[in-house]
Amino acid sequence: MESSTLIRQLTQQPLIRDLPVDAAQAVLALRYCILCRRSERDPMPELERRWGNILAARRFRLVVEAIGHSWPDPFAVAPPCCPRLSFDENLLAAMIEASSRRDRAEFDVLTAEMLGGDARSMIFVALENFLRAKAPGRV
């Protein structure tokens, strides 16, 4: 394999449209939450509309807070109109997928190099609670 091909593969940022639905929605909601924080607006009405219930919206806010509290560096978020994921957003998508399968071992593999055990537990539980709240039929 040529070095240019390898470099491109290692640095290529995936497209949001290629993510599973739950992960794509969460990445876009996170972008929205960050925009709201910067403009001092409340993201809750949009989050509630997005998932159809207030409990899912509240639990997503807890996910955002847990990440903000635990992430070692500022969480890199792409602009709202960008079709590509930042590296942090891509990691979040993988974390959501692991959490949706209740695969704590995979979640830990994804995050162990940058997060301590308590931070991993807090984010994993927050993601599990969010995913349970947004499940179909949940009010």
Number of C-alpha atoms within 10 A of each C-alpha: 5 6 8 9 9 11 10 10 10 9 9 13 15 15 14 21 11 11 17 13 12 14 21 21 16 20 25 18 21 22 19 17 21 17 16 14 12 9 9 9 11 12 18 16 11 14 23 17 11 16 17 16 17 18 19 23 24 16 20 27 20 18 23 20 13 19 19 13 13 19 16 11 8 11 16 12 18 17 14 15 8 11 14 18 25 21 17 16 25 21 15 22 23 19 24 25 19 20 23 19 12 15 13 17 10 16 22 18 10 17 17 13 8 13 16 14 11 10 18 22 15 16 25 24 17 22 25 18 19 23 18 15 21 22 11 10 8 11 11
